């Protein structure tokens, strides 16, 4: 597969190396040629020095043949412009833009842009580490609005049903790991000792999960 990455900071370079190691074709664009040093010597993809919302630069990166583009510069506005160009002009199948200001997420969503917000995710993750030590966040979806969390069933909830831990629009048990096997649970399934729950939680309702699990 062919990917274009715009912005060669720590995140852009890290992503480029991951894709490169997976043997995908990768082109990295940055306006500062010295930024390519972040890629290291093992990177085997291409680099292009230039402004990525310049059509000629994108064409040189073979964007018309790309399977995906990630806009990871330090500017929200630049990332949005590049992402829209990729999506609307070049019809790139998968486009992701980094968003520093989570307040702009709704605006970008109306433009049809998929965004990631390290600020939103970071805030929720730090709060999780400080306040909810029994819960373990393993992933964030969207711009950090939904967390995927893991927790072992507390003793008081053994024998209760999966549905007892679910709140529509807030909390959803999406999988259970039991005796090293992970499966999708029925809402009527009884919980057993040592069950590991995988729960999708609205980032604003983590405290509600804590209450349901008895961690108060």
C-alpha positions as CSV (number, residue, x, y, z in Angstrom):
1,X,0.0,0.0,0.0
2,X,1.0,3.6,-0.6
3,X,0.8,6.2,2.1
4,X,1.6,9.9,2.3
5,X,2.5,11.5,5.6
6,X,2.6,15.3,6.0
7,X,4.8,16.5,8.9
8,X,8.0,14.8,10.0
9,X,7.9,15.6,13.7
10,X,8.1,12.8,16.3
11,X,4.6,11.5,15.5
12,X,5.0,11.7,11.7
13,X,8.4,10.1,11.7
14,X,7.2,7.4,14.1
15,X,4.2,6.6,11.9
16,X,6.4,6.6,8.8
17,X,8.8,4.1,10.3
18,X,6.0,1.8,11.4
19,X,4.5,1.7,7.9
20,X,7.9,1.4,6.3
21,X,8.8,-1.5,8.5
22,X,5.5,-3.2,7.5
23,X,6.8,-2.9,3.9
24,X,4.4,-0.3,2.7
25,X,5.4,2.5,0.3
26,X,5.7,5.7,2.3
27,X,6.3,9.3,1.2
28,X,7.0,11.9,3.9
29,X,6.5,15.6,3.3
30,X,7.8,18.5,5.4
31,X,8.7,22.1,4.7
32,X,11.8,21.8,6.9
33,X,14.4,19.5,5.3
34,X,16.2,19.0,8.7
35,X,13.0,17.4,10.0
36,X,13.8,14.3,8.0
37,X,16.5,13.5,10.5
38,X,13.8,12.2,12.7
39,X,13.3,9.3,10.4
40,X,16.6,7.7,11.2
41,X,18.9,5.7,8.8
42,X,16.7,2.7,8.5
43,X,13.8,4.5,6.8
44,X,13.6,3.3,3.2
45,X,10.8,5.5,1.9
46,X,10.8,8.8,0.1
47,X,11.0,12.3,1.5
48,X,9.8,15.5,-0.2
49,X,10.7,19.0,1.1
50,X,7.9,21.4,0.3
51,X,4.5,22.9,1.4
52,X,2.0,20.0,1.3
53,X,-1.0,22.1,0.3
54,X,0.9,22.9,-2.9
55,X,-0.7,20.7,-5.5
56,X,2.6,20.0,-7.3
57,X,4.1,18.7,-4.1
58,X,1.2,16.3,-3.5
59,X,1.3,15.2,-7.1
60,X,5.0,14.5,-6.7
61,X,4.2,12.3,-3.7
62,X,1.9,10.3,-6.0
63,X,-1.1,11.2,-3.9
64,X,-3.4,10.1,-6.7
65,X,-2.2,6.6,-6.1
66,X,-2.2,6.7,-2.4
67,X,-4.2,4.5,-0.1
68,X,-4.1,6.9,2.8
69,X,-2.8,10.3,4.0
70,X,-2.0,11.5,7.5
71,X,-1.8,15.3,8.1
72,X,0.4,15.7,11.2
73,X,1.9,19.2,11.1
74,X,2.0,21.5,14.1
75,X,-0.9,23.6,12.6
76,X,-4.6,22.5,12.9
77,X,-5.5,24.8,10.0
78,X,-2.7,23.4,7.8
79,X,-3.8,19.8,8.6
80,X,-7.4,20.6,7.8
81,X,-6.5,22.2,4.4
82,X,-4.3,19.2,3.5
83,X,-6.9,16.7,4.6
84,X,-9.7,18.4,2.6
85,X,-7.5,18.5,-0.5
86,X,-6.6,14.8,-0.1
87,X,-10.2,13.8,0.5
88,X,-12.2,16.1,-1.9
89,X,-9.7,16.7,-4.8
90,X,-7.6,13.6,-4.9
91,X,-10.2,11.2,-3.5
92,X,-7.8,9.5,-1.1
93,X,-9.7,6.6,0.6
94,X,-8.4,7.2,4.1
95,X,-7.5,10.6,5.5
96,X,-6.6,11.5,9.1
97,X,-5.8,14.9,10.5
98,X,-4.2,15.6,13.8
99,X,-6.1,18.2,15.9
100,X,-4.5,20.1,18.7
101,X,-7.6,22.1,19.7
102,X,-10.4,19.6,20.5
103,X,-12.9,22.5,20.4
104,X,-12.6,22.4,16.6
105,X,-13.5,18.7,16.3
106,X,-17.2,19.4,15.7
107,X,-16.3,21.9,12.9
108,X,-14.0,19.4,11.2
109,X,-16.5,16.6,11.5
110,X,-19.0,18.7,9.5
111,X,-16.4,18.8,6.8
112,X,-16.2,15.0,6.8
113,X,-12.7,14.9,8.2
114,X,-11.5,12.1,10.5
115,X,-9.4,13.7,13.3
116,X,-7.3,12.6,16.2
117,X,-6.8,14.8,19.3
118,X,-3.8,14.0,21.4
119,X,-4.9,16.7,23.8
120,X,-8.3,15.1,24.5
121,X,-6.9,11.6,24.7
122,X,-4.0,12.8,26.9
123,X,-6.4,14.6,29.4
124,X,-8.6,11.5,29.7
125,X,-5.7,9.2,30.0
126,X,-4.0,11.2,32.7
127,X,-7.2,11.5,34.6
128,X,-7.6,7.7,34.3
129,X,-4.2,7.1,35.7
130,X,-4.7,9.5,38.6
131,X,-8.2,8.6,39.6
132,X,-9.2,5.2,38.2
133,X,-6.4,2.8,39.0
134,X,-8.6,-0.3,38.8
135,X,-9.5,0.5,35.2
136,X,-7.0,0.3,32.4
137,X,-7.4,2.4,29.2
138,X,-6.1,0.5,26.2
139,X,-7.3,2.6,23.4
140,X,-9.1,5.8,22.4
141,X,-11.5,6.1,19.5
142,X,-12.4,9.1,17.4
143,X,-10.8,12.2,19.0
144,X,-10.8,10.7,22.4
145,X,-14.5,10.8,23.0
146,X,-14.7,7.0,23.6
147,X,-12.2,4.9,25.6
148,X,-11.8,1.2,25.4
149,X,-11.0,0.0,29.0
150,X,-10.1,-3.3,30.7
151,X,-11.1,-4.4,34.1
152,X,-11.3,-7.6,36.0
153,X,-14.7,-8.4,37.4
154,X,-14.8,-7.3,41.1
155,X,-15.9,-9.9,43.6
156,X,-19.3,-8.2,44.4
157,X,-20.3,-8.5,40.8
158,X,-19.6,-12.2,40.3
159,X,-22.9,-13.8,39.3
160,X,-24.3,-10.6,37.9
161,X,-25.2,-10.3,34.3
162,X,-23.4,-8.4,31.6
163,X,-26.5,-6.2,31.1
164,X,-26.1,-5.0,34.7
165,X,-23.0,-3.1,33.7
166,X,-24.4,-1.5,30.5
167,X,-25.9,2.0,30.1
168,X,-27.2,2.9,26.7
169,X,-25.2,5.7,25.1
170,X,-22.6,5.6,27.9
171,X,-21.2,2.2,28.7
172,X,-21.1,-1.0,26.6
173,X,-19.3,-4.3,27.4
174,X,-17.9,-5.3,24.0
175,X,-16.0,-8.4,24.9
176,X,-15.0,-10.7,27.8
177,X,-11.8,-12.7,28.2
178,X,-12.3,-15.9,30.2
179,X,-9.7,-18.6,30.6
180,X,-7.5,-17.0,27.9
181,X,-10.4,-16.9,25.3
182,X,-12.0,-13.7,24.3
183,X,-15.6,-13.6,23.0
184,X,-18.6,-11.3,22.5
185,X,-20.9,-11.8,25.4
186,X,-24.7,-12.0,25.5
187,X,-26.4,-9.5,27.7
188,X,-27.8,-12.3,29.9
189,X,-24.4,-13.9,30.4
190,X,-23.3,-14.3,34.1
191,X,-20.0,-12.9,35.1
192,X,-17.4,-15.2,36.7
193,X,-14.4,-14.7,38.9
194,X,-11.3,-13.6,37.0
195,X,-13.4,-12.6,33.9
196,X,-11.6,-9.7,32.1
197,X,-14.1,-7.1,30.7
198,X,-13.4,-5.0,27.7
199,X,-15.7,-2.0,28.0
200,X,-16.4,0.9,25.6
201,X,-17.0,4.1,27.7
202,X,-17.9,7.6,26.8
203,X,-15.0,9.7,28.0
204,X,-17.3,11.8,30.1
205,X,-18.8,8.8,31.9
206,X,-15.7,7.0,33.3
207,X,-16.8,7.9,36.8
208,X,-20.1,6.1,36.1
209,X,-18.2,2.9,35.3
210,X,-16.4,3.2,38.6
211,X,-19.7,3.4,40.4
212,X,-21.2,0.4,38.6
213,X,-18.1,-1.7,39.4
214,X,-18.2,-0.6,43.0
215,X,-14.9,1.3,43.0
216,X,-16.2,4.1,45.2
